[in-house]
Amino acid sequence: MRPMSRTSRADLVAAIDDCFEHAESAHAGRKQATALLSKVMSQNEALGSFSEALEWIASRCPLEACDMSYLAKYMMLMTQPAMASVAERYVVTWMAAVEAEPSLHCKANAGRRAANVILRGTTPFTPRPARRRPPRTRTCGYGRAAMMILPG
């Protein structure tokens, strides 16, 4: 969806509020608000440009259903130029990670992981060192107040 001015956002919020206020039930209000939002989104060409970007990515990278929903989460409300830029970075990162992965069976996941990290705009996950747990203790069967017996 293209960026909206403050006034248009306020008008949209007021129109959605009116949908719920004048509806016979909450369900009817939701239906009216959904229809209103789909009309606004079609005017802003959000769905068409997103589907084109998704098709462009899918033609270059093997996408699964979870990838498509993840991309939708991050790209659905972007402007068209921002969406094109993110789609290009996604594909370039995917390809670079696939080429860098030596194991044939790990290539797709390496590409997916690297591209999703770029999409989120974060650094890769680094595991924390294992935390050493204190030794387990047992009671003599008389509850907390009983003497603790440490394992041998």
C-alpha positions in Angstrom: 0.0 0.0 0.0 1.4 3.4 -0.9 2.0 5.8 2.0 -1.1 7.7 3.0 -1.2 11.2 4.3 -2.3 11.9 7.9 -5.6 13.2 6.7 -6.4 10.1 4.5 -5.4 7.8 7.4 -7.7 9.7 9.7 -10.5 9.5 7.1 -10.0 5.8 6.7 -10.1 5.2 10.5 -13.3 7.2 10.8 -14.9 5.2 7.9 -13.9 1.9 9.6 -15.4 3.2 12.9 -18.6 4.1 11.1 -18.8 0.6 9.6 -18.9 -0.8 13.1 -21.1 1.9 14.6 -23.9 1.6 12.0 -23.8 -2.1 11.5 -26.5 -4.4 12.9 -23.9 -6.8 14.5 -20.2 -7.1 14.9 -20.0 -9.6 12.1 -21.8 -7.2 9.7 -19.4 -4.4 10.8 -16.4 -6.6 10.1 -17.8 -7.5 6.6 -18.3 -3.8 5.8 -14.9 -2.8 7.1 -13.2 -5.6 5.1 -15.0 -4.5 1.9 -13.9 -0.9 2.6 -10.3 -2.0 3.2 -10.2 -4.1 0.1 -11.5 -1.2 -2.0 -8.8 1.1 -0.6 -6.1 -1.5 -1.1 -7.2 -2.1 -4.7 -7.1 1.7 -5.4 -3.5 1.8 -4.0 -2.5 -1.3 -6.1 -1.0 -3.1 -3.1 -2.2 -6.6 -4.0 -1.1 -6.4 -7.7 2.4 -5.1 -7.0 2.9 -7.6 -4.2 1.8 -10.5 -6.3 4.2 -9.4 -9.1 7.1 -9.1 -6.6 6.3 -12.6 -5.2 6.1 -14.1 -8.7 9.5 -12.4 -9.6 11.1 -13.9 -6.4 9.5 -17.3 -7.0 10.9 -17.4 -10.6 14.4 -17.1 -9.2 14.2 -18.9 -5.8 12.2 -22.1 -4.9 9.6 -20.7 -2.5 7.4 -22.8 -0.2 4.1 -21.8 1.3 5.7 -20.7 4.6 8.1 -18.5 2.6 5.2 -16.8 0.8 3.4 -16.1 4.1 6.7 -14.8 5.6 7.3 -12.5 2.6 3.7 -11.3 2.8 4.2 -10.4 6.5 7.1 -8.1 5.6 6.4 -6.9 2.1 2.6 -6.5 1.8 2.4 -2.9 3.0 5.6 -1.6 1.4 5.6 1.0 -1.4 6.3 -0.5 -4.8 9.9 0.9 -5.1 10.7 -0.4 -1.6 9.2 -3.8 -2.4 11.2 -4.1 -5.6 14.4 -3.3 -3.7 13.7 -5.8 -1.0 12.8 -8.5 -3.5 16.0 -7.9 -5.4 18.1 -8.1 -2.1 16.2 -11.2 -1.1 17.1 -13.0 -4.4 20.7 -11.9 -4.4 21.2 -13.0 -0.8 19.4 -16.3 -1.5 21.7 -17.1 -4.4 24.9 -16.1 -2.6 24.0 -18.3 0.4 23.2 -21.2 -1.9 26.5 -20.9 -3.7 28.4 -20.6 -0.4 26.9 -23.7 1.1 29.0 -26.8 0.4 26.4 -29.5 1.3 24.0 -30.1 -1.5 21.1 -31.1 0.8 21.5 -27.9 2.9 21.6 -25.4 0.0 17.9 -24.4 0.0 17.7 -23.9 3.8 20.9 -21.9 3.8 19.5 -19.6 1.1 16.1 -19.3 2.9 17.7 -18.6 6.2 20.1 -15.9 4.8 17.3 -14.2 2.8 15.0 -14.1 5.8 17.7 -12.6 7.9 18.2 -9.9 5.3 14.4 -9.4 5.1 14.1 -8.9 8.9 17.1 -6.5 8.8 18.9 -8.3 11.6 22.2 -10.1 12.1 22.4 -13.9 11.9 21.5 -15.9 15.0 24.5 -16.9 17.0 23.8 -19.6 19.6 24.6 -18.7 23.2 27.1 -20.9 25.1 25.6 -23.7 27.1 24.7 -22.8 30.6 25.9 -25.2 33.3 23.1 -26.3 35.6 23.6 -26.8 39.3 23.5 -30.4 40.5 20.1 -31.8 41.2 19.2 -32.4 44.8 16.8 -34.9 46.3 14.9 -34.9 49.6 14.5 -37.8 51.9 10.8 -37.8 51.2 9.8 -35.5 54.0 9.3 -32.4 52.0 11.3 -29.2 51.7 12.3 -29.0 55.4 14.1 -32.3 55.3 17.8 -32.6 54.9 19.0 -32.4 51.3 21.0 -35.3 49.9 23.4 -34.4 47.1 23.9 -37.0 44.4 27.2 -38.9 44.9 
